[in-house]
């Protein structure tokens, strides 16, 4: 458990670095950091039979490509918020909030689609454990990023 918390702390800390890069660098960094670290956490917490490892990791890699695409989309939405923060209109705020909600739904749809596939390979308990790890990592990353983003109007309030 200590390894899991340490790794998640590193992931969450590194997620803040994503905003200091260009968009292409953001994508490459997010994929390399989150993808490799997540695999390490999974390997440390879920024992997979040798006969099932190849099949599991093939499906996981397929899942991870889709997960990364959703994560990159989320980063783009957050960047749009940052770019428009000073001049945020009612319409733009609503659009960005709607896009974030739809993005969250994509994560849920992905989890649901792959839970059954993982269950067939590693069983229900291990698939549920994988889902728990994935959700924990996603939540840690999002909490870290969210803590760095001012609430709408917050900067203006601090100026007064």
N, C-alpha and C positions, 0 to 999 in steps of 0.2 A: 504494500500500500504506500510506503514511503517513496518508492521508486515512481509510482504512478503520480503522486502529488508533486514530486520534484520535476518530473518530465512535463507535467501540465503547467507548472509554474514557469518553466523555461518557454514552453509554447506560448503561453499568455504574454510573457514579457517580450518575446520576439514578434508577436503579432503587432505590437505598437510600432515596430520598426518598419512595417509594411508601408506606412504612410509617408515615410521619408524618402521613398524611392520613386522612380518613374513608373508608369503603368506596366510596362513590359517587365521591369525589374520586380515590381510587386507580384506579378503572376508567377514569375520564376521562383522568387523567394517563398511565397506561400506554398507552392507545390513542393519545393524541396524540403522546407522545414516541417510543414504539417504532415505531408505524406510519409516521410521517413520516421518522424517521431511517433506518429500514430501506429505504424507497423511495429515499432519497438514495444510500445505499450501493449498492443494486442498479443504479441509473442510472449510477453512476460506474464500476462494475465489469463490467457486462454490456451490450454494444452490441446493441440490438434494432432490427431493420429497421423503417423507418417504416411499411411495410405491415402489420407484425405488432404494432406498439405498442398499438393500441387493444385488440386481442384479448388480448394478454398482460396488460395492466393490468386488464382486466375480470376475467380469471381470477385474477390476483393479488389483487385486491380481495376477491373471493369467498373465496379462500384465507385472506386476512388476517383476515376476520371470524371464521372458524373458529379460526384461530390465537389471536386475541385472547380468544375464549371459553375456550379451554384454559388460556391464561395467567392469566386472571382466576380460573378455578377453582383453579389452582395457588396463587395468592396467598391465596385463601380457606383452603386447607388449611394453608398456612404460618401464617396468622393464628390458626387454631385451635390450632396447636402453641404459638404465643406466648401465647395466652390461657390454655392449660392447662399451661404449662411447670412451674409451681410444684407442681401437684398431679397431674402426669402419671402415670396408672396403666398397668399392663401392657396392659390392653384398649384404652385410648385411644391409647397409643403404637403398638400393632399396627395399629389402624384407620387412623391417620394415615399410617403407613409404607405400608400397602396402598394407600391413596388416592393417595399420591405415585407409587407404582409404576404404578398404573392411569393416572394423569395422564400420565406419561412415555410409556406405551404409546399414548395418544391422539395425542401429538405424532408418534410414529413412524408411526402409521396415517395421519395427515394428510400427512406427507411422502411416504409411499408412494403415496397416492391422487393427489396432485397432481404428482408427478414425471413420470408418464406424460403428463399433460395439458400440462405445460410443455414436455416433449420434443416433442410434436406441433406446438407453436407456434414454439419457438425452437431446437429441436434438442437432442440428447443432451448435448453438451458444455456448452452454456449452461445447460441444466436442471440438470446436475450442479453447475455453478458456483453456481447459485442455491441449491441444497440446501446446499452447503458454506457459503455466506454465512449462510443461515438457521440452520444448526447452530452456526456460530461465534458468532453474535449470541445465540442462546438459551443457549449454554454460558457466555458472558461474563456475561450477566444473572444466570443461576442461580448462578454462582460468586460474584458480588458479593453476592447476597442470602444465600447460604449462609454467607459469611464473617461476616455480621452476626448469625447465629443461633447461640446456644450449643448445644453438643452436649448431649444428655440427661445430666443430672447434673453438668454442668460448673460451673454457678453454685454448687451446693452444695459442691463440692470447693474452690472459691475462698474460700468463707466459713470453712472450717476452717483 
